[in-house]
């Protein structure tokens, strides 16, 4: 499963760089426990982050590295800007 961990690590780095497909792939990894410990809240956090980036456009992607860890831990963007 070393290859799965390496793949998940690659997806995580790409997600932090604003890659929407990588955010989706990380969500799948966490939802199914591929290369990471299965964690549905974290999977949902990646889905929220992906949706936020999609809704706000690429002009806001410089915020991804700031918000992604918080979104993942919370499972939502609620309260991020309050």
Rosetta constraint file for C-alpha pairs under 8 A:
AtomPair CA 1 CA 5 HARMONIC 6.48 0.50
AtomPair CA 1 CA 35 HARMONIC 6.64 0.50
AtomPair CA 2 CA 6 HARMONIC 6.21 0.50
AtomPair CA 2 CA 35 HARMONIC 7.43 0.50
AtomPair CA 3 CA 7 HARMONIC 6.08 0.50
AtomPair CA 3 CA 35 HARMONIC 7.67 0.50
AtomPair CA 4 CA 8 HARMONIC 6.10 0.50
AtomPair CA 4 CA 34 HARMONIC 6.05 0.50
AtomPair CA 4 CA 35 HARMONIC 4.25 0.50
AtomPair CA 5 CA 9 HARMONIC 6.08 0.50
AtomPair CA 5 CA 34 HARMONIC 7.44 0.50
AtomPair CA 5 CA 35 HARMONIC 3.89 0.50
AtomPair CA 5 CA 36 HARMONIC 6.47 0.50
AtomPair CA 6 CA 10 HARMONIC 6.21 0.50
AtomPair CA 6 CA 35 HARMONIC 7.32 0.50
AtomPair CA 7 CA 11 HARMONIC 6.22 0.50
AtomPair CA 7 CA 35 HARMONIC 7.21 0.50
AtomPair CA 8 CA 12 HARMONIC 6.11 0.50
AtomPair CA 8 CA 26 HARMONIC 6.52 0.50
AtomPair CA 8 CA 29 HARMONIC 6.81 0.50
AtomPair CA 8 CA 34 HARMONIC 7.41 0.50
AtomPair CA 8 CA 35 HARMONIC 5.62 0.50
AtomPair CA 8 CA 36 HARMONIC 7.04 0.50
AtomPair CA 9 CA 13 HARMONIC 6.36 0.50
AtomPair CA 10 CA 14 HARMONIC 6.26 0.50
AtomPair CA 11 CA 15 HARMONIC 5.94 0.50
AtomPair CA 11 CA 22 HARMONIC 4.94 0.50
AtomPair CA 11 CA 23 HARMONIC 7.14 0.50
AtomPair CA 11 CA 25 HARMONIC 6.72 0.50
AtomPair CA 11 CA 26 HARMONIC 6.01 0.50
AtomPair CA 12 CA 16 HARMONIC 6.24 0.50
AtomPair CA 12 CA 22 HARMONIC 6.95 0.50
AtomPair CA 12 CA 23 HARMONIC 7.33 0.50
AtomPair CA 12 CA 26 HARMONIC 6.41 0.50
AtomPair CA 13 CA 17 HARMONIC 6.44 0.50
AtomPair CA 14 CA 18 HARMONIC 6.55 0.50
AtomPair CA 14 CA 19 HARMONIC 5.50 0.50
AtomPair CA 14 CA 22 HARMONIC 5.81 0.50
AtomPair CA 14 CA 23 HARMONIC 7.76 0.50
AtomPair CA 15 CA 19 HARMONIC 4.88 0.50
AtomPair CA 15 CA 20 HARMONIC 6.60 0.50
AtomPair CA 15 CA 21 HARMONIC 7.77 0.50
AtomPair CA 15 CA 22 HARMONIC 4.98 0.50
AtomPair CA 15 CA 23 HARMONIC 4.85 0.50
AtomPair CA 15 CA 26 HARMONIC 7.73 0.50
AtomPair CA 16 CA 64 HARMONIC 6.14 0.50
AtomPair CA 16 CA 65 HARMONIC 5.19 0.50
AtomPair CA 16 CA 68 HARMONIC 6.92 0.50
AtomPair CA 17 CA 61 HARMONIC 7.93 0.50
AtomPair CA 17 CA 64 HARMONIC 7.03 0.50
AtomPair CA 17 CA 65 HARMONIC 6.87 0.50
AtomPair CA 18 CA 23 HARMONIC 7.86 0.50
AtomPair CA 18 CA 53 HARMONIC 7.75 0.50
AtomPair CA 18 CA 61 HARMONIC 5.80 0.50
AtomPair CA 18 CA 62 HARMONIC 7.82 0.50
AtomPair CA 18 CA 64 HARMONIC 5.95 0.50
AtomPair CA 18 CA 65 HARMONIC 7.80 0.50
AtomPair CA 19 CA 23 HARMONIC 6.39 0.50
AtomPair CA 20 CA 24 HARMONIC 6.30 0.50
AtomPair CA 20 CA 50 HARMONIC 5.61 0.50
AtomPair CA 20 CA 53 HARMONIC 7.48 0.50
AtomPair CA 20 CA 54 HARMONIC 7.68 0.50
AtomPair CA 21 CA 25 HARMONIC 6.11 0.50
AtomPair CA 22 CA 26 HARMONIC 6.02 0.50
AtomPair CA 23 CA 27 HARMONIC 6.24 0.50
AtomPair CA 23 CA 46 HARMONIC 5.59 0.50
AtomPair CA 23 CA 47 HARMONIC 6.99 0.50
AtomPair CA 23 CA 49 HARMONIC 7.43 0.50
AtomPair CA 23 CA 50 HARMONIC 5.84 0.50
AtomPair CA 24 CA 28 HARMONIC 6.40 0.50
AtomPair CA 24 CA 46 HARMONIC 6.71 0.50
AtomPair CA 24 CA 47 HARMONIC 6.37 0.50
AtomPair CA 24 CA 50 HARMONIC 6.80 0.50
AtomPair CA 25 CA 29 HARMONIC 6.15 0.50
AtomPair CA 26 CA 30 HARMONIC 6.18 0.50
AtomPair CA 26 CA 43 HARMONIC 7.01 0.50
AtomPair CA 26 CA 46 HARMONIC 6.75 0.50
AtomPair CA 27 CA 31 HARMONIC 6.00 0.50
AtomPair CA 27 CA 42 HARMONIC 7.17 0.50
AtomPair CA 27 CA 43 HARMONIC 4.01 0.50
AtomPair CA 27 CA 44 HARMONIC 6.61 0.50
AtomPair CA 27 CA 45 HARMONIC 7.63 0.50
AtomPair CA 27 CA 46 HARMONIC 5.21 0.50
AtomPair CA 27 CA 47 HARMONIC 6.21 0.50
AtomPair CA 28 CA 32 HARMONIC 6.01 0.50
AtomPair CA 28 CA 34 HARMONIC 7.78 0.50
AtomPair CA 28 CA 43 HARMONIC 6.60 0.50
AtomPair CA 29 CA 33 HARMONIC 5.46 0.50
AtomPair CA 29 CA 34 HARMONIC 4.55 0.50
AtomPair CA 29 CA 35 HARMONIC 6.66 0.50
AtomPair CA 29 CA 36 HARMONIC 6.68 0.50
AtomPair CA 29 CA 38 HARMONIC 7.60 0.50
AtomPair CA 29 CA 43 HARMONIC 7.54 0.50
AtomPair CA 30 CA 34 HARMONIC 6.55 0.50
AtomPair CA 30 CA 36 HARMONIC 6.17 0.50
AtomPair CA 30 CA 37 HARMONIC 6.58 0.50
AtomPair CA 30 CA 38 HARMONIC 4.90 0.50
AtomPair CA 30 CA 39 HARMONIC 5.26 0.50
AtomPair CA 30 CA 40 HARMONIC 6.40 0.50
AtomPair CA 30 CA 42 HARMONIC 6.52 0.50
AtomPair CA 30 CA 43 HARMONIC 5.00 0.50
AtomPair CA 31 CA 38 HARMONIC 5.74 0.50
AtomPair CA 31 CA 39 HARMONIC 5.97 0.50
AtomPair CA 31 CA 40 HARMONIC 5.17 0.50
AtomPair CA 31 CA 42 HARMONIC 7.97 0.50
AtomPair CA 31 CA 43 HARMONIC 5.32 0.50
AtomPair CA 32 CA 38 HARMONIC 5.84 0.50
AtomPair CA 33 CA 37 HARMONIC 5.10 0.50
AtomPair CA 33 CA 38 HARMONIC 3.85 0.50
AtomPair CA 33 CA 39 HARMONIC 7.22 0.50
AtomPair CA 34 CA 38 HARMONIC 7.43 0.50
AtomPair CA 39 CA 43 HARMONIC 6.30 0.50
AtomPair CA 40 CA 44 HARMONIC 6.09 0.50
AtomPair CA 41 CA 45 HARMONIC 6.17 0.50
AtomPair CA 41 CA 72 HARMONIC 7.38 0.50
AtomPair CA 41 CA 73 HARMONIC 7.58 0.50
AtomPair CA 41 CA 74 HARMONIC 7.79 0.50
AtomPair CA 41 CA 75 HARMONIC 5.69 0.50
AtomPair CA 42 CA 46 HARMONIC 6.39 0.50
AtomPair CA 42 CA 72 HARMONIC 5.01 0.50
AtomPair CA 42 CA 73 HARMONIC 6.40 0.50
AtomPair CA 42 CA 75 HARMONIC 6.37 0.50
AtomPair CA 43 CA 47 HARMONIC 6.48 0.50
AtomPair CA 43 CA 72 HARMONIC 7.52 0.50
AtomPair CA 44 CA 48 HARMONIC 6.21 0.50
AtomPair CA 44 CA 72 HARMONIC 7.36 0.50
AtomPair CA 44 CA 75 HARMONIC 5.63 0.50
AtomPair CA 44 CA 76 HARMONIC 7.79 0.50
AtomPair CA 45 CA 49 HARMONIC 6.18 0.50
AtomPair CA 45 CA 68 HARMONIC 7.96 0.50
AtomPair CA 45 CA 71 HARMONIC 5.25 0.50
AtomPair CA 45 CA 72 HARMONIC 3.95 0.50
AtomPair CA 45 CA 73 HARMONIC 6.85 0.50
AtomPair CA 45 CA 74 HARMONIC 6.79 0.50
AtomPair CA 45 CA 75 HARMONIC 3.99 0.50
AtomPair CA 45 CA 76 HARMONIC 5.90 0.50
AtomPair CA 46 CA 50 HARMONIC 6.07 0.50
AtomPair CA 46 CA 68 HARMONIC 7.49 0.50
AtomPair CA 46 CA 71 HARMONIC 7.27 0.50
AtomPair CA 46 CA 72 HARMONIC 5.88 0.50
AtomPair CA 46 CA 75 HARMONIC 7.76 0.50
AtomPair CA 47 CA 51 HARMONIC 6.15 0.50
AtomPair CA 48 CA 52 HARMONIC 6.07 0.50
AtomPair CA 48 CA 71 HARMONIC 7.10 0.50
AtomPair CA 48 CA 75 HARMONIC 6.94 0.50
AtomPair CA 48 CA 76 HARMONIC 5.77 0.50
AtomPair CA 48 CA 77 HARMONIC 7.06 0.50
AtomPair CA 49 CA 53 HARMONIC 6.21 0.50
AtomPair CA 49 CA 64 HARMONIC 7.91 0.50
AtomPair CA 49 CA 67 HARMONIC 7.84 0.50
AtomPair CA 49 CA 68 HARMONIC 6.21 0.50
AtomPair CA 49 CA 71 HARMONIC 6.35 0.50
AtomPair CA 49 CA 72 HARMONIC 7.70 0.50
AtomPair CA 49 CA 76 HARMONIC 7.72 0.50
AtomPair CA 49 CA 77 HARMONIC 7.66 0.50
AtomPair CA 50 CA 54 HARMONIC 6.15 0.50
AtomPair CA 51 CA 55 HARMONIC 5.98 0.50
AtomPair CA 52 CA 56 HARMONIC 5.99 0.50
AtomPair CA 53 CA 57 HARMONIC 5.76 0.50
AtomPair CA 53 CA 58 HARMONIC 6.85 0.50
AtomPair CA 53 CA 60 HARMONIC 7.16 0.50
AtomPair CA 53 CA 61 HARMONIC 6.60 0.50
AtomPair CA 53 CA 64 HARMONIC 7.74 0.50
AtomPair CA 54 CA 58 HARMONIC 7.61 0.50
AtomPair CA 56 CA 60 HARMONIC 6.31 0.50
AtomPair CA 57 CA 61 HARMONIC 7.35 0.50
AtomPair CA 60 CA 64 HARMONIC 7.64 0.50
AtomPair CA 63 CA 67 HARMONIC 6.11 0.50
AtomPair CA 64 CA 68 HARMONIC 5.50 0.50
AtomPair CA 65 CA 69 HARMONIC 7.39 0.50
AtomPair CA 66 CA 70 HARMONIC 7.66 0.50
AtomPair CA 67 CA 71 HARMONIC 5.92 0.50
AtomPair CA 67 CA 80 HARMONIC 7.88 0.50
AtomPair CA 68 CA 72 HARMONIC 5.98 0.50
AtomPair CA 69 CA 73 HARMONIC 6.24 0.50
AtomPair CA 70 CA 74 HARMONIC 6.04 0.50
AtomPair CA 71 CA 75 HARMONIC 5.40 0.50
AtomPair CA 71 CA 76 HARMONIC 5.28 0.50
AtomPair CA 71 CA 77 HARMONIC 5.71 0.50
AtomPair CA 72 CA 76 HARMONIC 7.35 0.50
